[in-house]
Amino acid sequence: MKKLVLMLAAASMAASVSAQTVAESKTFDNIYVGINGGVATKTTGHKWLSDLDPNAGIRIGRYFTPVFGLAIEGNAYFSNKPWVSTGTVVRATNASLLGTVNLSNWFGGYKGEPRTFEVSALYGLGWMHVFTSNKAFEDATAENRNRMTSKAALDFAFNFGSQKQFQFYVEPSINFAFLGNSHAKNAVVSPAGVSYVDNTYGYGYKTAAQSGQPAYNINNSFVQLNAGFIYKFANSNGTHNFTIVTPRDQAEIDALNAQINELRNRKPEVITKEIVKEVPSVKVKEFTVSDLVFVTFAQGKSTLTNDAKAALNNVKEGVHVQVVGTASPEGSKELNDRLSQARADVVANYLKGRGVIVDEATGKGVQGVTSNRLAVVYVK
């Protein structure tokens, strides 16, 4: 019990640390789907490269932090080697709920995007059902054809793609079936979740009631080697993985306010030159401070606050405006370009809803080297 408490405490600490460094995750963010396949055989008493049972499956999961996640996996087993034939093409199916721990991120920290090579650990419980058209097999194994299972595995994963949205992994695992045969001589277990006393693949079955219900037992297990391919769906912010954020503090807020005040105090021609820069074939008038409306955003966000809406409400209906969105230096160029355009668009849409004529709404990405999470409205 003490070890369990310590393990849970360590897990919660790791989860809290990782949660402090990444952007907020919405309900349907960081979800992935994948397929896998490979071979399995008895952990004990098997013949390498001959007693192999092929399988294929699908895995759907979600990362809650860069370290921890959950996955649902279902696999079907197709061969009867090296076990007694069930008389069906699909010998058994196994569905599991797996907890995942990214060991590379836990011990090495998350750097803003997945590493090219990562190692993860998986553990969980499942339920296996055996199919059969063999009446003798069905009668002899009635109590053993539905069994709880347990899986422990390591994933050696390679992330690739323009945003590391794809992953290929190799996964060795050991799978236990909770069967009542721990005291049976030469007892073996198959991926079908059925145990029997081995008499050259005869029908010497031993039920759970006859031999007691064991815990994890090496004789009640099979080893498996699978390879899989995963696709990570795009998140609400356009990325396919967690993004790093820097917690906001009062010093940063003060610096942002100072920058806004500095922009307000500049001469109109300086503002026009630095931010508007050039508008081809359009004559730009000299702006005054009263012609500018500044809208600030939270880090990584493009949502209008109540204060921002109040400032935009001062723009009169029917006037022409130009909107320029910017972003701060954190994050990649692609992300900041999308974010600045999203900020320009959300301001433009709000103004259009109030009858303001928006001539242009442009995202300028990062402007300068300091915090610059703004949208500037130029009233013409």
SVG drawing of the C-alpha trace seen along z (x, -y; Angstrom):
<svg xmlns="http://www.w3.org/2000/svg" viewBox="-24 -63 40 99">
<polyline fill="none" stroke="black" stroke-width="0.4" points="0.0,0.0 2.9,-2.3 4.5,-1.7 1.2,-2.4 0.8,-5.7 4.3,-6.8 3.8,-5.9 0.6,-7.9 2.3,-10.8 5.2,-10.8 2.7,-10.5 0.7,-13.5 3.9,-15.6 5.0,-14.8 1.5,-15.6 1.5,-18.9 4.9,-19.9 4.1,-19.0 0.7,-20.8 2.5,-24.1 4.5,-24.2 2.0,-23.6 -1.0,-25.4 -4.4,-24.6 -5.8,-21.5 -9.5,-21.4 -11.7,-18.3 -11.0,-17.0 -7.3,-18.0 -4.4,-15.6 -6.4,-12.7 -4.8,-10.0 -5.8,-6.9 -3.6,-4.0 -3.3,-0.5 -0.9,2.2 -0.1,5.8 2.5,8.5 2.9,12.0 2.5,13.6 3.5,16.9 3.5,18.6 6.0,17.1 7.0,20.6 7.3,23.8 7.2,22.2 9.3,22.7 10.7,19.5 9.8,18.6 7.4,21.5 4.7,21.2 3.7,17.7 0.1,16.4 -0.4,13.3 -2.7,10.5 -3.9,7.1 -5.6,4.3 -6.6,0.7 -5.7,-1.9 -7.5,-5.2 -6.0,-7.4 -5.6,-10.8 -2.6,-12.6 -3.7,-14.6 -0.1,-16.0 3.1,-15.4 3.8,-12.6 0.4,-10.9 -2.4,-9.5 -5.0,-6.8 -5.7,-4.5 -8.3,-1.9 -6.9,1.0 -8.6,3.9 -6.7,6.9 -7.8,10.0 -5.8,13.2 -5.9,15.4 -3.9,18.5 -4.3,21.6 -0.5,22.2 0.6,23.5 -2.7,24.1 -5.7,26.4 -7.7,25.4 -11.0,23.6 -12.2,24.2 -12.6,20.4 -10.6,18.0 -10.5,15.4 -9.4,17.4 -10.0,14.6 -10.3,10.8 -8.9,8.8 -9.9,5.2 -7.8,3.3 -7.7,-0.1 -4.1,-1.2 -2.4,-4.0 0.6,-5.5 3.6,-7.2 6.1,-9.0 9.3,-8.2 11.3,-10.5 9.2,-13.6 9.0,-12.5 12.8,-12.3 14.0,-14.6 11.3,-17.3 9.1,-18.4 10.8,-20.8 7.8,-22.2 7.5,-19.3 8.0,-15.5 11.5,-14.1 12.2,-12.2 12.7,-9.1 10.8,-8.5 10.2,-5.6 6.9,-5.1 5.6,-2.6 2.1,-1.1 0.1,0.9 -3.6,1.8 -6.4,4.3 -8.5,5.9 -11.1,8.5 -10.6,11.5 -13.2,13.6 -12.6,16.9 -14.5,17.9 -15.1,21.6 -17.1,23.8 -15.6,26.9 -18.4,28.4 -15.9,30.4 -13.7,27.3 -16.7,25.2 -18.0,27.6 -14.5,28.1 -13.7,24.4 -17.0,22.9 -15.6,21.2 -12.4,20.0 -13.5,18.5 -14.1,15.0 -11.2,13.8 -9.7,10.6 -6.2,9.9 -3.4,7.5 -0.8,6.0 2.6,4.4 4.6,3.0 7.3,0.6 6.9,-1.5 10.0,-2.6 8.5,-5.3 9.7,-7.5 7.8,-10.8 7.8,-12.3 5.9,-14.7 6.0,-18.5 4.5,-18.9 5.4,-15.5 1.8,-14.4 2.8,-10.8 4.3,-8.1 5.7,-4.7 6.4,-2.4 7.7,1.0 6.1,2.6 7.3,5.7 4.8,6.7 3.9,9.4 0.2,10.2 -1.3,12.1 -4.6,14.0 -6.1,14.4 -6.8,18.1 -7.1,20.8 -4.3,23.1 -1.3,22.0 -1.0,25.5 -1.5,27.5 1.5,29.4 2.5,28.2 -0.4,25.8 -0.2,23.2 -2.2,20.2 -2.9,18.9 -3.9,15.5 -7.3,17.1 -7.4,16.7 -7.9,20.5 -5.7,22.7 -5.4,26.4 -3.0,29.2 -0.7,29.8 -1.0,33.3 0.2,32.8 -2.7,30.4 -5.3,32.7 -8.3,31.6 -7.0,32.0 -8.6,28.7 -8.4,27.5 -11.0,24.9 -10.6,22.0 -12.8,23.7 -10.5,26.8 -7.2,25.1 -7.9,21.7 -7.7,18.2 -4.0,17.1 -2.6,13.6 0.1,12.8 1.7,16.1 4.4,16.6 2.6,19.8 -0.5,17.8 1.0,15.3 2.1,14.8 4.7,12.5 3.9,10.3 5.9,8.1 3.8,5.6 4.5,2.6 2.1,-0.2 1.4,-3.5 -0.4,-6.5 -1.9,-9.7 -2.4,-12.6 -5.4,-14.8 -5.0,-18.6 -5.7,-20.5 -7.9,-23.6 -4.8,-25.8 -3.8,-24.2 -0.9,-22.1 -0.8,-18.3 1.1,-18.3 1.3,-20.2 2.7,-23.8 4.9,-25.4 3.6,-28.6 5.4,-31.0 3.3,-31.8 2.4,-35.4 3.6,-37.5 3.2,-41.1 6.5,-42.1 5.4,-40.9 2.0,-42.7 3.9,-45.9 6.2,-45.6 3.2,-45.1 1.5,-48.2 4.7,-50.2 4.9,-49.1 1.3,-50.2 2.0,-53.6 5.1,-54.0 3.2,-53.3 0.6,-55.9 3.3,-58.5 5.1,-58.1 4.6,-60.5 1.9,-59.5 4.3,-59.2 6.5,-56.8 3.5,-54.5 2.4,-54.6 5.9,-53.7 6.6,-50.9 3.3,-49.0 1.4,-49.9 4.6,-49.9 3.2,-49.7 -0.2,-49.3 0.3,-48.9 -1.6,-51.4 -3.4,-52.8 -2.8,-56.3 -2.4,-56.2 -3.4,-59.2 -1.4,-60.5 -2.8,-58.8 -3.2,-60.4 -3.5,-58.7 -7.3,-59.1 -7.3,-57.0 -5.8,-54.0 -7.5,-51.3 -5.3,-48.8 -6.7,-45.4 -4.6,-43.1 -4.8,-39.3 -3.8,-36.6 -0.8,-34.5 -1.6,-31.9 -5.3,-33.2 -7.3,-35.0 -10.5,-35.5 -11.8,-39.0 -12.1,-40.1 -14.8,-42.4 -12.3,-45.2 -11.3,-44.6 -15.0,-44.7 -15.5,-47.9 -12.6,-49.5 -13.9,-48.3 -17.4,-49.7 -15.8,-53.2 -15.3,-52.7 -18.3,-54.3 -20.6,-52.5 -19.9,-53.0 -16.2,-54.1 -13.4,-52.3 -10.7,-50.6 -7.6,-48.4 -6.8,-45.7 -3.3,-44.4 -2.7,-41.5 0.6,-40.6 2.0,-37.9 4.8,-37.6 8.1,-35.7 7.1,-32.5 6.3,-29.6 7.2,-28.7 6.9,-31.2 4.1,-29.1 2.1,-29.2 2.7,-32.9 1.6,-33.7 -1.6,-31.8 -2.2,-33.3 -1.7,-36.9 -4.0,-36.3 -6.6,-34.8 -6.4,-37.9 -6.9,-40.2 -9.8,-38.1 -11.7,-38.1 -11.4,-41.9 -12.5,-42.3 -15.5,-40.1 -16.6,-41.9 -16.4,-45.3 -18.2,-44.0 -21.0,-42.9 -21.3,-46.5 -21.5,-47.9 -17.9,-48.9 -16.3,-48.6 -13.1,-46.5 -10.9,-47.2 -8.2,-44.8 -7.4,-42.4 -3.8,-41.1 -1.7,-39.1 1.9,-40.4 3.3,-37.6 6.0,-38.7 6.8,-42.4 9.9,-43.2 11.5,-41.1 9.2,-41.8 5.6,-40.7 3.4,-42.0 0.1,-40.2 -2.0,-43.0 -4.4,-43.8 -4.3,-47.5 -7.3,-49.1 -6.5,-52.0 -9.6,-54.2 -9.4,-55.8"/>
</svg>
